[in-house]
Amino acid sequence: MKGTKKLTLTALLAALATVLLTLGSLVEVLDLSLAAIVSCFVVFLRIELGGVYPYLFWLVTSIATLLLLPTGSAGLLFACLGLYPLCKAVLERLHPVLEWVLKLLLAGCILTAFVVVAKFVLLLPDAILSGWLLPVFLAVAMTAFVLYDIALSRLIVYYGLRIRPRISRFLK
């Protein structure tokens, strides 16, 4: 695939991601799930295009959603979650014990950054991000992160075995 087609596909997916995250911002119960779904676009771009395109998608979508959405929660969630699939690809080359230690450490850093930015930069009014509920939130979020990682791994295998052979002719 030529560079122009790769850039066009990346831009189209960034526009679709921005629309989906806008929907997630308007319907607040969808913000986390749509941020996870849109982060799968990063996986698709990494597998199919490689190079700088997944990073470019993450950067453009993060900036667009943080600037354009009425509430910054969906954009912030994607900015935090969207880069993880690229880190996951690197971490899974390591020994499994070291891999999970680094993944959990990365998840802790991502969650800490999310809480700090949500509280002090975006000034999101959320009682969960303060007081005695914060440790409960972090424990539940770490559990959800582990489940997200397992689901993402299975989705990547499913994509490689079932979906990629069917769409490969369209991506030439």
C-alpha positions as CSV (number, residue, x, y, z in Angstrom):
1,M,0.0,0.0,0.0
2,K,1.3,3.4,-0.9
3,G,2.0,6.1,1.6
4,T,-1.0,8.2,0.5
5,K,-3.4,5.4,1.0
6,K,-1.9,4.6,4.4
7,L,-2.3,8.3,5.5
8,T,-5.8,8.4,4.1
9,L,-6.8,5.3,6.0
10,T,-5.3,6.6,9.1
11,A,-7.1,9.9,8.7
12,L,-10.4,8.2,8.1
13,L,-10.0,6.0,11.2
14,A,-9.1,9.1,13.2
15,A,-12.3,10.9,12.0
16,L,-14.4,7.8,12.9
17,A,-12.7,7.5,16.2
18,T,-13.4,11.1,17.0
19,V,-17.1,10.6,16.1
20,L,-17.3,7.5,18.3
21,L,-15.6,9.2,21.2
22,T,-18.0,12.2,20.8
23,L,-20.9,9.7,21.1
24,G,-19.2,8.3,24.2
25,S,-18.8,11.8,25.6
26,L,-22.5,12.5,25.1
27,V,-23.7,9.2,26.6
28,E,-21.5,9.0,29.6
29,V,-21.9,5.3,30.2
30,L,-20.3,4.6,26.8
31,D,-17.1,6.6,27.3
32,L,-14.9,3.8,28.7
33,S,-16.2,1.1,26.3
34,L,-15.9,3.3,23.2
35,A,-12.4,4.3,24.3
36,A,-11.4,0.6,24.5
37,I,-13.1,0.0,21.1
38,V,-11.3,2.9,19.5
39,S,-8.0,1.7,20.9
40,C,-8.5,-1.4,18.8
41,F,-8.1,0.8,15.8
42,V,-4.5,1.3,17.0
43,V,-4.0,-2.5,16.9
44,F,-5.5,-2.6,13.4
45,L,-3.1,0.2,12.2
46,R,-0.1,-1.5,13.8
47,I,-0.8,-4.8,12.2
48,E,-1.8,-3.6,8.7
49,L,0.3,-0.4,8.3
50,G,3.0,-0.4,10.9
51,G,5.5,2.4,11.1
52,V,4.5,5.8,12.3
53,Y,0.8,5.5,11.4
54,P,-0.6,4.0,14.7
55,Y,1.3,6.7,16.6
56,L,0.0,9.4,14.3
57,F,-3.6,8.1,14.7
58,W,-3.2,8.1,18.5
59,L,-1.8,11.6,18.6
60,V,-4.4,13.1,16.2
61,T,-7.3,11.4,17.8
62,S,-6.2,12.3,21.3
63,I,-5.7,16.0,20.5
64,A,-8.9,16.3,18.5
65,T,-11.0,14.7,21.2
66,L,-9.4,16.6,24.0
67,L,-10.0,19.9,22.2
68,L,-13.4,19.2,20.6
69,L,-15.4,17.2,23.1
70,P,-17.7,18.9,25.5
71,T,-16.4,16.9,28.4
72,G,-12.8,15.7,28.3
73,S,-13.4,12.3,29.9
74,A,-13.7,10.2,26.7
75,G,-10.8,12.0,25.1
76,L,-8.7,11.5,28.2
77,L,-9.6,7.9,28.4
78,F,-8.5,7.3,24.9
79,A,-5.4,9.3,25.3
80,C,-4.5,7.0,28.2
81,L,-5.7,3.7,26.7
82,G,-4.9,4.3,23.1
83,L,-1.1,4.0,23.4
84,Y,-1.3,0.8,25.4
85,P,-1.7,-1.6,22.4
86,L,1.6,-0.3,21.0
87,C,3.3,-0.8,24.4
88,K,1.7,-4.2,24.7
89,A,3.4,-5.4,21.4
90,V,6.8,-4.5,22.8
91,L,6.2,-5.9,26.3
92,E,4.9,-9.3,25.0
93,R,8.4,-10.0,23.6
94,L,9.7,-10.3,27.2
95,H,9.6,-13.1,29.7
96,P,6.0,-13.7,30.9
97,V,6.7,-12.7,34.5
98,L,8.6,-9.6,33.6
99,E,5.9,-8.8,31.0
100,W,3.1,-8.8,33.5
101,V,5.1,-6.9,36.1
102,L,5.8,-4.2,33.5
103,K,2.2,-4.2,32.2
104,L,0.8,-3.7,35.7
105,L,3.4,-1.0,36.4
106,L,2.4,0.7,33.1
107,A,-1.3,0.4,34.1
108,G,-0.6,2.0,37.4
109,C,1.2,4.9,35.7
110,I,-1.6,5.3,33.2
111,L,-4.3,5.3,36.0
112,T,-2.3,7.8,38.0
113,A,-1.9,10.1,35.0
114,F,-5.6,9.8,34.3
115,V,-6.5,10.7,37.9
116,V,-4.1,13.6,38.1
117,V,-5.2,15.1,34.7
118,A,-8.9,14.5,35.4
119,K,-8.7,16.2,38.8
120,F,-6.3,19.0,38.3
121,V,-6.3,19.8,34.6
122,L,-9.8,19.0,33.3
123,L,-11.4,19.6,36.7
124,L,-13.9,16.8,36.2
125,P,-16.4,16.7,38.9
126,D,-16.2,13.1,40.1
127,A,-16.4,11.9,43.6
128,I,-14.7,8.6,42.7
129,L,-11.4,10.4,42.1
130,S,-11.1,11.6,45.7
131,G,-11.4,10.4,49.2
132,W,-11.7,6.8,50.3
133,L,-13.1,5.7,47.0
134,L,-9.9,6.3,45.2
135,P,-8.2,3.0,46.3
136,V,-11.3,1.1,45.4
137,F,-11.4,2.8,42.0
138,L,-7.7,1.9,41.4
139,A,-8.3,-1.7,42.4
140,V,-11.3,-2.1,40.1
141,A,-9.5,-0.3,37.3
142,M,-6.4,-2.6,37.6
143,T,-8.7,-5.6,37.4
144,A,-10.5,-4.1,34.4
145,F,-7.1,-3.5,32.9
146,V,-6.0,-7.1,33.2
147,L,-9.3,-8.2,31.6
148,Y,-8.8,-5.6,28.9
149,D,-5.3,-7.0,28.2
150,I,-6.6,-10.6,27.9
151,A,-9.5,-9.6,25.7
152,L,-7.2,-7.5,23.5
153,S,-4.8,-10.5,23.1
154,R,-7.6,-12.8,22.1
155,L,-9.0,-10.1,19.7
156,I,-5.6,-9.8,18.0
157,V,-5.4,-13.6,17.5
158,Y,-9.0,-13.7,16.2
159,Y,-8.2,-10.8,13.8
160,G,-5.1,-12.5,12.5
161,L,-6.8,-15.9,11.9
162,R,-10.3,-14.9,10.8
163,I,-10.6,-11.3,9.7
164,R,-7.3,-10.5,8.1
165,P,-7.4,-13.1,5.4
166,R,-10.8,-11.8,4.3
167,I,-9.9,-8.1,4.1
168,S,-6.3,-8.4,2.9
169,R,-7.3,-7.9,-0.7
170,F,-8.8,-4.6,0.1
171,L,-5.6,-3.3,1.7
172,K,-3.3,-3.6,-1.3
